[in-house]
Amino acid sequence: MKKILGLTASPRKLGNCEIMIKEISRQIPEPHELQLIRLPELDIQPCKGCYRCLFKEEECVLNDDFDMVLKSMIEADALILSVPAYFLGANASLKRFLDRGLSFYAHIDKLWGKPAVAAGIAGIKGKEGYTLLCIDSFLKLVLADNKYSRIIYGALPGEIFFNDKNKKIASDMAASLFGTRLKKTDPRCPLCGGDTFRFLEGNRVRCMLCSNEGVINIVNKKSVFEIDRGVHELFLTKKDAVEHKKWLQGMKIRFIKEKKRLKEISLPYRKL
Ligand SMILES: Cc1cc2nc3c(=O)[nH]c(=O)nc-3n(C[C@H](O)[C@H](O)[C@H](O)COP(=O)(O)O)c2cc1C
């Protein structure tokens, strides 16, 4: 029997996020058990930025619910994520958990490529802001294989299923989780599938998901992005993730080397 982890970032029990996860689970053809974790209910403390989880025991020094969620992620065969839009972005419980993500690098082999689908739920059409970017970034940084993610709309708890199309979306997501990836037809980054860009000089752009740069051109009235791989890749491949871990670990040597110079800069601010 497969294990599926449903992660919701909504504080509302039986709200849209929770019923979306349960509807997707209901429609998954493979036999499975669903574990539901509500992130806002948990004690997830802010990352201290101590980097200790990258060295020696490779465990976080904080004693809270983070390890329980990480263990569930590691043990799951797949993830369903559902996140409400709060003030144009994802509910903060998602970021609070993600900020502890240096701990993921100890488990690259077990986390890499876990199939995942995700729904962002916003109350007002077009007012989701950067919620989908938060979701796609989350799935990228937990090293999952994002099979399909999208925004759906509904404000009142349960309202998403006033619209039958959202049941169909749940069923498509359910089929894609262990099946074929769902195609997205709107313009996106050809390297990572991201759909959010920063506009730079001229027609240059940077993808906000994989951080790579390139150009946008309008061809036959359609936006076409050409994006080049950068030197410091953010996880287009498992090798990139391993390289990034090594790069982060290398920061310790750099820190020791630069410690005196850094102290000279920061010490004069101590008494202020
Ligand atoms: C504090 C707060 C902020 C919200 N901000 C937005 C927003 O910026 N854009 C939007 O479309 N909906 C916003 N909403 C509406 C929720 O995204 C919407 O009600 C969603 O269905 C909640 O999902 P849930 O039922 O799983 O909690 C907000 C709701 C709350 C409570």
The ligand as a Gaussian input file, in Angstrom:
#p B3LYP/6-31G(d) Opt

LIG

0 1
 C       -6.030000      36.591000       6.241000
 C       -6.514000      36.181000       4.870000
 C       -5.909000      36.727000       3.765000
 C       -6.345000      36.367000       2.491000
 N       -5.726000      36.916000       1.405000
 C       -6.160000      36.584000       0.160000
 C       -5.520000      37.121000      -0.988000
 O       -4.547000      37.891000      -0.913000
 N       -5.990000      36.789000      -2.210000
 C       -7.077000      35.959000      -2.358000
 O       -7.479000      35.703000      -3.498000
 N       -7.673000      35.389000      -1.290000
 C       -7.243000      35.665000      -0.043000
 N       -7.843000      35.093000       1.064000
 C       -8.933000      34.116000       0.858000
 C       -8.470000      32.677000       0.983000
 O       -7.369000      32.421000       0.135000
 C       -9.617000      31.747000       0.601000
 O      -10.697000      31.962000       1.479000
 C       -9.257000      30.278000       0.612000
 O      -10.371000      29.535000       0.184000
 C       -8.868000      29.796000       2.000000
 O       -8.615000      28.401000       1.962000
 P       -9.090000      27.457000       3.175000
 O      -10.592000      27.382000       3.114000
 O       -8.452000      26.164000       2.941000
 O       -8.604000      28.105000       4.423000
 C       -7.418000      35.433000       2.342000
 C       -8.015000      34.882000       3.478000
 C       -7.573000      35.239000       4.734000
 C       -8.215000      34.624000       5.954000

